[in-house]
Amino acid sequence: MEEVTCNSHGYLNGARCTIICRRGYVLQIHRDDDIIKTQSDSTVTITCADGKWNKQASCEPVDCGLPDKYHVHPAIFSFPEGTTYGKQCTFECRDPAQLVGSNNTLTCLEDGLWSFPEALCQLRCPAPPPMPHATLQTKRCAASDLKVGSLCKYKCEPGYHVTGKPRRRSFKVQCTEDGSWLEGSCEPNPNNNVIRCKKDGNWTGSFKLCPHIKGQCSLPQNLNPNVRLNCKKGHGIGEECELTCKDMNSNVVLLHSNVTADIAMKQYWMNPPKVK
């Protein structure tokens, strides 16, 4: 810990001794049991006068203290030996961070700093959670073990838009430093009875009958006597009826409201669409 060099072989009055602290130790000057001074200089000279030394000195190991928060982050440290020169501490990664490397030990060095870590705690994110009424667009985000800061894109389903932004249908969520995902969501369009034709030629949605509408439809008027009407589920709103010809060799066709069968046969030689 220290080296002591004196100018005489005995410790008589007037003897002078020089104390030099080794690397990794600091010089402390004492009075009684109290430390009155800690010197950055590792050398001090003491003198014997009237049968006692004029100073009491000792060399104490450097204390590294607790590692800086970001020395290894995020981690939990353990100091079974203490925090002074030559002592070692270990660390464990805070969930959901994962240890990358095998050596999770730090050593207190002679300059009062902890050794550079040979392993690190790397924060990784799980796959982002399913978002109601939205579809994940970024393929790589379907897997877990994503880096902090990763961005994943979602697209709202037809009939929905990004919450608070009626004109937007897509949004991005980002993985934060604590391994969680920033929130994003979709909400219903204020007017869901509007659909639009998209670039790919498909519609953004389809019209559906409102479930709360109830009622009965009257039978079709002016129905040709040769046509048979079959309504298996009745005449309620939204139900379907099948039209068939009484003559099995004939097919039902639809004519415009202002065109009769006689007019069609006389003036319009055509093949009207068949009823499916």
N, C-alpha and C positions, 0 to 999 in steps of 0.2 A: 504493500500500500504506500509506504514512504521510505525514503532514504535519509539517514541522519549522518551528517558530517560535522565533527567538532574540531576546534583548533588545539585541543590538548587531550592527553590520555585520560585525565580525570575530570570530574565535574566540580572544580573548585570555583571559588568566587572569581568572577571575571571571565569564566569560560564562555565561549560562544559556539553555538551549534546551529547548523543550517539544516532545515527540514525541506525536503523536496518530495512532493506528491507525484506518484506515477500517473500515467495516462489513464483516464477513466475515473480519477478521484479528484475531489476539490478540497482546498485547504480551508479549515474552519478555525477561528480563534475563539477561545473560551475564557470566561471568567467565572470562577466557581463552577456551577453546573449549567450556566447559560451560554448560548452561542451569541457573541457580540458582533461577529463579523465573518462573512464568507468571502474569501478572496478568489478572484478569477486567476490571479497569479498563483502558480503552484509552489512557490518558494517563499520561505520565511526564516529569519534568523532570530534566535532567542538567546538571552544572556542570563547567566547565573549571578545573582546579586543577593547578598545577605542570606545565603543558604536557600534561595528559591529562584525559580525561573521567572523572568519578567513577563512571559507570555505562556499560555497553555494552548497548544496547537494539536490538531489531528487531521488526518486525511480520510475523508468519507467518500464512499462511492457516489458517482453521479446518479441523480434520480431522473429517469426519463418521463416520469409521470404517466398519465393516461395517453394513449395514442390519439392523434387528431381524428375528429369525426370522419374525415374523408380519407384517412390513411388506408383503411379497408372499409368499403361501404357497400351495402349495409351489413354490419357484423356485430356480434356480441363477443366481448373480450373476457378472458379469464387470466388472473394473475396469481397462480399458486405460489410462486417464489418471490413475489414483490415486483417492484418497478425500477430497481437500481441496476447499475452497471453490471453486465454479464448475465443478468436474469432473463428468463424467457417467459413469454406469454403465448397463449393460443387464442384462436378466434373461430367462431362458427357463423355461418351466413344466416341472416334473418330471412325467414320465409317471405316471399317466394323466390328469393335469390338463390343461386346454385353455386357451389364451389367449383372453380375452374383451376386445376392444379392440385398437387398432392400435399405440399408443405404449408400447413396453416400455422406455422410458428414464427414469432418475431423475437428478436434479441435486442436488449438495451445496449447501445454502443457507447464508446468512450466520450463521444461528443454530446451525449445527452439526448440523442435521437434514436428512435426505433429503426431497426433494419428495414430495408425495402422488402415488401412482401413478395414471396415467390409464387403465391396463389392469389386469386381475387374472387370477389363475390359478384357474380354477374346476374343482373336482374333479367328474368325472362317472363314473358306473359303467356297465359293460356290462350286458347282460341277465344275470340270475342263471343259473347253470349248471343243467342238468337234474339233478333229484334222483331217485335210484333208487327205484322203487316209490312215487312221489308224483306228483301232478298239480298244475301251477301254477293257482291260483285267481284271482290278481290280473291282469286283462287288460293293464293298462298296463305291467306288468313284462315282457311279451313283447318289448318294444322296448328298444333300448340307449339310452345318453345319459340315465341316470337320476341324480337328485340324490343327494348324500351324505345318508345317513339314511333313504333310501327303504326302506319295508317291503314285502315280497312274501310272500303267503300260499300255502302248499302243503297239500294234503290227501293223506294216505296212502291207497294203494289198499286195496281189501277184503282182509282177511286180514293187514293190517299196522297198526302203531300207531307213535306218535312214540317214538323211541329213549329208553328210560329212563322213559317215562310211558305205561304200558299203557292208561290210560283216555282218552288223547287221540289223535285221529286227524288233527289239523291243527297246523301250526306256522308261524312267520314267520321269515324271514331278513332281515337288515338290511345295507345298504351302509355300510362303514366309511370313515374319513377317507383311507385309503390306496387307496380304489377297489376293495377286495375285499369279498367277501360273507361274513358269518358263516355257519358251517356248520349244517346241520340234516339229519336223516335219519329214515328209517322202518325198523323191524325187524319180523320176523314175529311174529304173535300166538303166545303159548305153546300155545294149543289151536286149531289151524286147522280142526278139524272142526265148528266152531260158526258158524252164519250167523244173521244177524238181519234182521228185516223193517224197512225204513226208512220214513220218513214218506211218501215218494212211492209206497209200495206195492211197491217192488222189494226183492229180497233183497240183502244185502251180498256175496254170493258164491254159488257153486254147489258141490255136492259132486262130487268127482272120485275116480275109482278110483285107489287107490295103485299106482304103477307097479311096485312090487316084488312085488305079490301074484301068484302063479302057481298054476295048478291047472286041473282039468277038472271040468265039471258033468255029472251023470248026465242021461240023457234024461228028459223030463217023464213022470210016472207017470199012469196011467189016462187016457191020451190017447184021445179018441174015434177010432174006426177010420176015420171019414170025414174026418179032419183030416190034412193032409200037413205034415210038419215039414221045413224047409229051413234048414240051418246052413252057410252058405257058407264061413265061416272056422273051422269046428270048434266044439268045446264048451268052449273055454278061458274062464276067468273074465273077464267083461266083454264077451264076444262076444254077438252077437244072432242069434236064429233067427226065421225068418219062418213064420207059420202060415197055411195056405191050405186051403180046402175042396176035396176031390176033385171035388165037384159044382161046376162053374164058376158055376152060377146061385145059389150060396149064399155067405154071408159068415160068417166066424168071429166068434163072440161069446164074451165072458168071463162066467162065472157065479161067484157066491160059492162058497166051498169047501163049504158045507153045502147047496147047491142043485144039483140035477141037472136035466138037460134036461126030463125028464118032469114034475118038480115045477114047473118054471118054466112049462111049457105048461098045467098044470092049475090051479095056484094063483096064479100071478103073470102076468097078461096084460100084458106089457111089451115094450118094445123095447130089449134090452140094448145097451150101447155096442159099436161095431164095433172090431175090432183094426186099428190102422193099421200 
